[in-house]
Amino acid sequence: MLVLTAVNDVLPSEVYPVRYPRKGGGYVRGEAFRSLLGALYVQFDRLLDTRQDDRHRCRWWKCDRIIDFNSPEDLPDQWRFKNGRRKGYKKRTDAEFCSKKHANEHYYATVTKPKREAKRARRRP
């Protein structure tokens, strides 16, 4: 409850609503920030809105990102994934990494690199 009170106290003074124009016409609602602190509190507020079982962290040990499984319905058109669907698509619920890059780096660090090092160790007397 203490966290919720802190977020509710800071948000009104640091964040204000604004409308951004869309490419094809019309507008989309968003937020504007008075400072970086406001942007951080908006991220924290969105994190509080998600359910506990919808939050998973990326498995790559250098990454702290939270994987968002919600539908991208409220995203502007230019941020949606291009797959021929008008609304984009949801992230897979069994996703372990936030991006393909982190999945590849994890595979390299845990599979490929140890194999190479073991092979090199066998070659050296």
Secondary structure by P-SEA (a helix, b strand, c coil): caaaaaaaacccccbbbbbbbcccbbbbbbcccccaaaaaaaaaaaaaacccccccccccccccbbbbcccccccccccccccccccccccccccccccaaaaaaaaaaccaaaaaaaaaaaacc
